[in-house]
């Protein structure tokens, strides 16, 4: 597409396609979609059809990192995400919470528990300190996932039961009085796991 709006919509569609392929575990096709977005984004910036850092470019790079992690290339995935934390490439507009969260999951799956805990914690702190609005449901889901990590894979970390309880209580408070039944049952389920682990 020649115009910037059309180009961005096209690239967003490719990112959605890449995510769909990744969910189907079609690694090659997911990689192809995300690579097309990153290559096209670079060409558009060179042609001055994209003039500001683009979230669509950043989403493709995070998608590429998830793809590499799924393909057991955690070092490549980690490099992409660590660069993203540094704002690289500068033509990509990253959501820092998403990058931190993906790093947490990468380290969790690589059994690097202290690193995973650190990235989960940084992501939660970013939600509160960034000044960017996050819905109560979004934050609650993040806290529930962090708690699940602390109860299961991270159960040997110092103070993990207390930290998990803190996350679940915060998630409960976020959705108190709201009709978030899906979140509520997840909190109850994690509390059951935590009770069994104690």
ChimeraX attribute file (.defattr): number of C-alpha atoms within 10 A of each C-alpha:
attribute: neighborCount
match mode: 1-to-1
recipient: residues
	/A:1	10
	/A:2	8
	/A:3	10
	/A:4	14
	/A:5	12
	/A:6	11
	/A:7	18
	/A:8	22
	/A:9	13
	/A:10	15
	/A:11	24
	/A:12	18
	/A:13	15
	/A:14	21
	/A:15	26
	/A:16	18
	/A:17	16
	/A:18	28
	/A:19	23
	/A:20	14
	/A:21	19
	/A:22	20
	/A:23	12
	/A:24	11
	/A:25	14
	/A:26	15
	/A:27	18
	/A:28	13
	/A:29	18
	/A:30	27
	/A:31	23
	/A:32	14
	/A:33	22
	/A:34	27
	/A:35	19
	/A:36	17
	/A:37	28
	/A:38	21
	/A:39	12
	/A:40	16
	/A:41	25
	/A:42	17
	/A:43	13
	/A:44	18
	/A:45	15
	/A:46	11
	/A:47	10
	/A:48	11
	/A:49	16
	/A:50	19
	/A:51	12
	/A:52	12
	/A:53	16
	/A:54	17
	/A:55	16
	/A:56	22
	/A:57	26
	/A:58	25
	/A:59	24
	/A:60	28
	/A:61	25
	/A:62	22
	/A:63	24
	/A:64	29
	/A:65	27
	/A:66	28
	/A:67	28
	/A:68	20
	/A:69	20
	/A:70	17
	/A:71	14
	/A:72	12
	/A:73	13
	/A:74	19
	/A:75	13
	/A:76	16
	/A:77	24
	/A:78	19
	/A:79	12
	/A:80	21
	/A:81	25
	/A:82	15
	/A:83	13
	/A:84	22
	/A:85	17
	/A:86	11
	/A:87	16
	/A:88	15
	/A:89	17
	/A:90	14
	/A:91	18
	/A:92	22
	/A:93	18
	/A:94	24
	/A:95	15
	/A:96	19
	/A:97	19
	/A:98	14
	/A:99	24
	/A:100	24
	/A:101	20
	/A:102	24
	/A:103	27
	/A:104	26
	/A:105	23
	/A:106	24
	/A:107	20
	/A:108	20
	/A:109	15
	/A:110	14
	/A:111	13
	/A:112	15
	/A:113	20
	/A:114	15
	/A:115	17
	/A:116	27
	/A:117	22
	/A:118	14
	/A:119	24
	/A:120	26
	/A:121	16
	/A:122	16
	/A:123	25
	/A:124	19
	/A:125	12
	/A:126	15
	/A:127	18
	/A:128	12
	/A:129	9
	/A:130	11
	/A:131	8
	/A:132	9
	/A:133	8
	/A:134	12
	/A:135	10
	/A:136	16
	/A:137	16
	/A:138	13
	/A:139	19
	/A:140	26
	/A:141	17
	/A:142	19
	/A:143	25
	/A:144	25
	/A:145	20
	/A:146	26
	/A:147	30
	/A:148	23
	/A:149	21
	/A:150	26
	/A:151	26
	/A:152	14
	/A:153	15
	/A:154	22
	/A:155	19
	/A:156	12
	/A:157	14
	/A:158	11
	/A:159	10
	/A:160	19
	/A:161	20
	/A:162	14
	/A:163	16
	/A:164	25
	/A:165	18
	/A:166	14
	/A:167	23
	/A:168	25
	/A:169	17
	/A:170	16
	/A:171	24
	/A:172	18
	/A:173	13
	/A:174	16
	/A:175	17
	/A:176	12
	/A:177	8
	/A:178	11
	/A:179	9
	/A:180	12
	/A:181	10
	/A:182	10
	/A:183	18
	/A:184	16
	/A:185	11
	/A:186	17
	/A:187	24
	/A:188	13
	/A:189	14
	/A:190	20
	/A:191	20
	/A:192	11
	/A:193	14
	/A:194	21
	/A:195	11
	/A:196	9
	/A:197	11
	/A:198	8
